[in-house]
Amino acid sequence: MRLYYHPLSSNSRRVVLVVHHLGLDVELIAVDLAGAEHKTADYLAMNPNGKVPTLVDGDFELWESYAIIQYLADKTPGQDIYPEDIAARADVNRWLFWSAYHFAPTAGLLIKERVSKRLSPRLGPPDPQEIARGEAQLPPIAAILDRHLAGKRWIAQDRLTLADFAIAATLMHTAAAQLPVAGFANIEAWFARVQSLAAWAKSTA
Ligand SMILES: N[C@@H](CCC(=O)N[C@@H](CS)C(=O)NCC(=O)O)C(=O)O
C-alpha cells in the first residue's frame, strides 16, 4: 500500500498513527503541498478533492482520512482498535463523526490561519476574523470532550481505539496553532497518554 500524505497535515497524521500502531507495511509518499503537487492532474485523478491523505491499495484509491483508518483496521487481522461488536463500533464511529464534523473543522480554522498559511504563502495572510471565530468556537466543543473524558483513560470503550488516534491527530498543532485547549485537564491528561504511545513518536515529523 502507498499513502500520499504530508508530515504536517493532521488529516494525514490520523492515518500515519494508525499505520504505525497496526505495524502495517505502507509506503509513505510526501506530497509537496507548498508546491501545489496535490493540485496536479495526476494527483487529482487519484483524489479529486486535491487534498491529502490518499491511500492506494492495488487498484483501490481511497481518500478521506476517517474512511482510510477504518479500512486499514478492517484489513488487519487481530487488530485491537476498531471493535467488531456493532454497539462498540458505533461508539467509536460516533467520535469519528464528531471529530470530522465538529472538532477538526473548528480547530482547523486556527490551524489554517496560523500553520497552513505560514507553510503555504500562496494561501495569503492570516485573517483575524477567522482567528477570532476559531478562538470563540473551539472551547465549547473541546469542553464536550473534556467532560466526556472525566475519569476515563481513553475516549471509547475503555480502551485505545481509532477515536483516540483520530482526535489526537488534530491536536498535533496545539502549540503552533495556539489551540485554546489549555485548562481542559482531562483532555491534557488523555493527550499526554496518546503522546506516550510508540505510534505517536514514530509518526512525529
Ligand atoms: N476530510 C479530509 C480533509 C483533508 C484535508 O483537508 N487535508 C489538508 C491537509 S490537513 C489538505 O490537503 N490541504 C491542502 C489544500 O486544501 O490545498 C480528510 O479527512 O482526509
The ligand as a Gaussian input file, in Angstrom:
#p B3LYP/6-31G(d) Opt

LIG

0 1
 N      -11.794000      15.488000       5.004000
 C      -10.439000      15.295000       4.537000
 C       -9.663000      16.575000       4.732000
 C       -8.327000      16.519000       4.047000
 C       -7.592000      17.872000       4.155000
 O       -8.233000      18.934000       4.338000
 N       -6.277000      17.827000       4.028000
 C       -5.498000      19.034000       4.048000
 C       -4.221000      18.839000       4.860000
 S       -4.557000      18.581000       6.587000
 C       -5.061000      19.413000       2.649000
 O       -4.788000      18.553000       1.841000
 N       -4.972000      20.713000       2.387000
 C       -4.453000      21.198000       1.157000
 C       -5.418000      22.059000       0.426000
 O       -6.604000      22.096000       0.795000
 O       -4.982000      22.697000      -0.522000
 C       -9.805000      14.117000       5.267000
 O      -10.190000      13.860000       6.421000
 O       -8.942000      13.428000       4.690000

